[in-house]
Amino acid sequence: MGSNLLLTTFPAREELGKAVKVLDAIGAAYERIDPRPALSLVALPALVMSREVRGRLETAAPTIVFSGWVDYRFAGASMPDGAAPEGEGACFRQAAIMVLGPCVADETKIRLIAHLKGDLGPVLPYLNAVIPQASYSPTAEILTFMEGYRMIALYRRRITIAKADEIVDGWLTLERIRCLVEHTWAGRSQIEPSFEIRKRPPALEIFKRLPRTNCGRCGEPTCLAFAMRLWTGESSVGRCLPVFEEGGAASHLKEALIEICAGMGLTAVNQ
């Protein structure tokens, strides 16, 4: 199919079926990436096509719901062999990728938001105890941590992943999270749950270098909420207009903010 390809996936299998039916009907060229059975609780097939075919598909069937579109990249990791998991888990039952897009912090990577069938709330304090570098907010029920260069945030019923290499890496990361959640929950009798809020979580280090005026011009209600979205790769540091616009009231914070974000791999400044 050549280069300059796009990839998409779907929030539900029904939407995938609609897209495949239309593509076949209009005789368009596409390729399908099917997750192995071992990933069946976290992944639906992805479709790869040219930009021209995407346009034809969306024109022919404008009501199809896509999770999003990213540039296609060849998978660097292999999917695991083996059978599908034996039943759904206690906390992490299934995941559906609702949002897929380029990572704001690194456009060579992707980000995704997966909604969960299940509830991670009860397991978060146990995960906080077993993940050394995790940052936990008991009141908001959010656990954030790094897995290599990937930035992960766990909420009760959704997961965000920033800086995944490509779709297969995203699937594999979701499956590792699922296994970690279920293993931790199964062994919770041997784990002392931790409600500790660690002193210097990365999002707070970003927050300290923001204006802290809660002006809302970035699109978030508070500077702390913006700092969290920066850390998870869901926003760009350049959206803080008081810091980055010419003559901004907080332009004196620019160098410090860029420095702390660069140290965390958050280098994108474009708005």
Secondary structure, 3 states (H helix, E strand, C coil): CCCCEEEEECCCHHHHHHHHHHHHHCCCCCEEECCCHHHCCCCCCEEEEEHHHHHHHHHHCCCCCCCEEEECCCCCCCCCCCCCCCCCCCCEEEEEEEEEEECCCCCCCEEEEEEEEECCHHHHHHHHHHCCCCEEECCCCEEEEEECCEEEEECCCEEEEEEECCHHHHHHHHHHHHHHHHHHHHCHHHCCCCCCCCCCCHHHHHHCCCCCCCCCCCCCCCHHHHHHHHHCCCCCHHHCHHHHCCCCCCHHHHHHHHHHHHHCCCCCCCC
